[in-house]
């Protein structure tokens, strides 16, 4: 499966953002359980982060991102890219 990356920037204040972090983490665990090999994290300087995962297609990747609680609750703006691995 191809890899995809959602690079995000927070657009709400931290208390509002933090309301949805637990749901986001639970969603990533669901993705892992479904075989998407998902990983999530934030930039050390704060203010944004990344979700890395496998999906069958860009359409599936878009559907996955649309269900992310941080996206559904308008906490982040993001860009979604297919990531082409050149070395492992």
N, C-alpha and C positions, 0 to 999 in steps of 0.2 A: 504494500500500500504506500502511496505517496505520503510525505510529511507535509504538514501545514503549520504555519506560525501566525498567531494573532498577537500583534504588537500593540499595546494599549497605553493610553494616557488617562489618568484619573481626571474627572471633570466635576466632581462634587467634593465637599469638604470631608475630612477624614472621618468624623463621626457617622456621616451618612454612608460613606463607602464601607466602613467597618460593619455596618448592619448586615451586609450581604456577603462578607468574606466566608463565613461558615457554610453558607449555601453554595458558594462558588467552589470551595474545597470539596464538599460532598458531591457536587456535579462532576468534578474532575475524577473523583474516586469511581463514579458510575462509568465514566468514559474508559477508565483503566479496566474495569470489570468487563466491559464490552469489547476489549481488545484494541482500543485506540492508542495504547501506550502513551497516554497523556502525561505531561509535566507542566507545572505552573509555578510562577515565582514573580518576584518584584525586583526592581532595580534597587541597589543598595542605597542610592541617594533618594529613594522614594519618588512618588509621583507617577509611576507607571510600572508596567511589567509585561509578561509574555506568557502565552499558552502555546505549547508545542504538542502536536498530536498527529496521528495517522488517520487518514480517511480515504475512502475509495475514489473520491472526486472532489473538485472544487464545490460542486453543488452540495455534496454531503458535508463538506467542511463549513460552508456557509450556514447550513441547517444546524450543525453542532454549535457554532458560535452564537447563533440567534437564541439558543436555549440557555446560554451561560447567564446565571443570575446577575452578574455585573453588567451584562449587556441589556438584559430584559428590564433592569431597574435604572437604566440610563446613568450608570456610574462611570462609564468609560467611553471614550471614542477610540476607535481602533482601525488598523489596517490588517487585512488578511492576505497572506502570501503562501503560495506553494513553495516549499523549500527543496531545492535540488541538491542532494548530498553528492559531493565529489570525492570524498575520502572518508573512510571509517577506520 
